[in-house]
Amino acid sequence: MKQSINQKSNRTKLILIFSAVIYLLLILFIPAINVFYQAFKDGFGDFISYITTDEFIHAIQLTLLIALIVVPINAIFGLCAAWVIARRKFPGRALVISILDVPFSVSPVVAGLMMVLLYGRNSWLGSALESVNFKVIFALPGMILATAFVTMPFVAREVIPVLEEIGPDQEEAARTLGASQWQTFWRVTLPNIRWGLLYGLILTNARAMGEFGAVSVVSGNIIRKTQTLPLFVEQAYKQYETQTAFAAAVLLACLGFVSLVLKEIIERKTHSKTS
């Protein structure tokens, strides 16, 4: 009887593993392999020629610029939000935590549309900004705002559990010994939360460089002006420049792979520290 139960359990495990592998092959591995095959099927030389066009270079430069601006902004915001939520008890705390999760629940396209309605030419705020010759929609500021919105929760969401786990005891001891707020943060808090912070920064950077929906709405997808790398992939594919689109997609896939590797390294560091 016991042997029969074990056999059924092993059979169930094998079926579940096989189903998971088939699922991953269909939605992840086979499409990824096809992207790399299509990008390199004409040779490495042609691949280099696809990613050295003026449009591609401008798209990747703009993508990097947006990431370089958005990641530090959300790092500072995330640290401040995490500190307040983890160290202070105040009315509406649950509401603040829920607001942090809004970018997860709202479609990026809807977020982009809200920004167009708020900062567009026909809105009162957009008209006021354009009167001082400051353009938000279909310009870099709007793309930065859209990217900052969709990447807002990552740092805070990774740092809050770490702050709650370590508690305030070490910080209070440092302040008792005469350390200033900055010294306490730099010498006590930051070393304790560094892996959670780095994890949040990696996720923020990966999402910032790969964001499509919100940026496509507020940017207008203007070639050599407001076209990021994900928008470049779509534009190239629509123009039947499939090899160029696949070549650019390879770089985005490599970014995702690097993010996964860094994520795994940080998780191992975190586990080794806690064990």
N, C-alpha and C positions, 0 to 999 in steps of 0.2 A: 504493500500500500504506500509506504513512504517513498519507495523507489519510483512508483508511478507518479506521485506528486512532484518529485524532483525532475522527472523527465518532462512533465507538462510545464514546469517552471522554466526549465532550460529552453524548451521549444518556444515559449512565450518571449523569452529574452531575445532569442535569435530572430524571431519575427519582428520585434520592435527595433532591433539594431538594423536589420535589413531594410525596414521601412524608412528609418531615419537616413540611412545611407542613400537610398534611392531618391528620397526627397531632396537631400543636399545636392546630389548629382544633377537633378533636373532644374533646380532654381539657382544653384550657385556655381558648382564646378564646371559643368558643361558650358554654360554661357560665358564664364570667365576664360576658359580655354579657347572658346571660339573667338573672343575679342582679341586675345594675344595672337592666335593663328591669323586672323584677318589683318592685323596690324603688321605682322612680319612676313606674310606669305610672299611678298615681292622682294624680300631681302632687307638687310639692316640699313643699307644705303638709302633705299627709298623711304624707310621709316624715318631716318634722320631728316630727309628732305621734307617730309610731311610736318615735322614739328619745328621746323626752322623758318616757316613763313612769317611774314610780318603780322598777320592777323593772330596766329597762334602765340607768338612772342608777346604781343600786347595783351592777349587774354590771360596768359599765365602771370605776367607782371601785375595786372590789375587784381587777379585773384590773390597773389601774395601780399599786395599792398593792403587789401581789405582785411586779410587775416592778421597782418602785423598791427593793424589798428584795433580790430575787434577783440583779439585775444587778451591784450593787456587791459582793455576796458572791462571786459567781463571777469577777468581775474580779480581786479580791484573790487568790482561790484560783488562778485561771489564771495570774496573773503569778508567784506563788510556785512553782507546779508547773513552769511553763515555764523559770524561772530554774534550778531544781535539775536538771531534765532536760538542759537545753542546756549548762550550765556545770559539771556534776559527772559524773564517771564512777564508778559504784558498782554493786556486785552487785545484780541484780534490776531494773536500769534498764529493760530491755525489758518486764518484767512490769508496771512502773508505767505505761509508755506504753500497754500493752494494757488496763490497768484504766481509764485515761482514756477508752478507746473503748467501755466497757461500755454507757453509755447509748445508743450508736448501734446496738448489737447486740441489746439487750433491749427487748422491746415495752413501751411506756409503761404499758399495762394491767397487765402482769406486774409492773413496778416499783411501781405503785400497790398491787397485791395484796400484795407483799412488805412494804410499809410498814404495811398494815392488819394483817398477821400479826405484825409487830414491835411496833407501837405501839397495836394495838387493845385493847379492853377486856379480852379474854380472855387477852392475852399478859402475861408477867411484867413486862415493861418498861412496858406500857400501864397495868397495875394500879398500879405504883409511881407513875407520873405522875399518875394520877387520884386517888391517895391524898393528893397535895398540891394537888389541884384544878387540874391542868394538863392540858387536853385537847388531843390531837394530831389524832386521826382525827375527821373531820366538823367540823373547825375550821380556822382560819387557819394554825396552825403546820404541820399536815399538808400543806396546799396549798403552803406555801412550800417544805417539804422535797421534795415531789414535783416541783415546778417547778425547784428547784435541781438535782435529780438529772438531769433530762432536758436541762438546759442546761449542765451541768458542763463538757463538753469544748471548747466553742467558743473561748473566749479562749485557753486553753492551746494548742490545735491551731493557732491562727493566729499565736501569738507564738513558739512553738518554732522554726519554720523561719527566722523573721527573726533571732532570736538566734544561731542556728547560722550563718547567712549572714554576719552582721557580725563574728562572732568576738569574743574577749575582749580584743583588743589595746588598743582605746581605753580600756576600763575599767581595765586594768592600768596604762596610762600615767597615768590620772587618779589612781589610788591611789598611784603612785610620786611624783606631784607633791604629795601630801599631802591629797588629797580623802578625805572620810569615805565610808562605804558609802552613806549617804543622798544626799550630794552627787554621788557617782558615778552613782547610779541616776537622780536628778532631772535632772542636767545632761548626762549622756552616754547612758545606756541608754534612758531614756524617749523622748527625741527620735528615736532611731533606730528604735524599735519602735512609734511612735505610730500609724502607719497600720494595721499589723497588729492592734494593740490595739483601735482604733476599729472595724475590720472585725469582730473577735470580739465586741465589745459590741453592735454592730448585730444580728448573728445571734442573740446571746443574748437581746436584748430582743424580737426578732420571735418567737422560739420561746416565750419566757416568756408573751407576751401571746396567743399562738395555741394553747398547749398544751391538749389535750382529754383524752386517754386516762388518764394518771396522775392528773390532777386530778379527773376524774369519779369515779374509784374512791375516793379518800381524802376527797372533799368531801361526798359524799352529795347534791350538787346541791340544796341547800335554798334556796328562793327568798328573796331579800333577806338571806341569811346567808352561804352558801358557794357562790353561783352566779356564776361568772365569765362573761365575754362569750361564749366558745365554748359553754359549757354553756347560756347563755341562748338561743342560736340553736337548739340542739337542743330545748330545752324548748318554745320558742315554736312550732317546726315540729310537734312532737308534739301540741300543743294546737290545731292547725289555725289558728294565727295566722301564716299564711305571710308576709303583708306585713311584719309585725314581724320575723320571722326573716330575711327578705331584706334588710331595712334594716340590721339588725345585721351581717349578712354583708358588706354593702357597706363598713362601717367596717373590718372585718377585712381585706377585700381592699385597701382603701386603705392600711392598715398594711403589707401585703406589697409594694405598689407603691412606697411611700416607702422601704422597706428596699432594694428593688432599685435605686432611684435613688441612694441613699447608697452602696450597694455599688459601683456603677459609678463614682461620683465618687472614692471611695477607691482603687479599682483604677487609675484614670487618674493619680491623685496618686502612687501607688506606682510605676507604670511610668515616669512622668516623672522621678521621683527616681533610679531605677536606670539610666535611659538617659543 
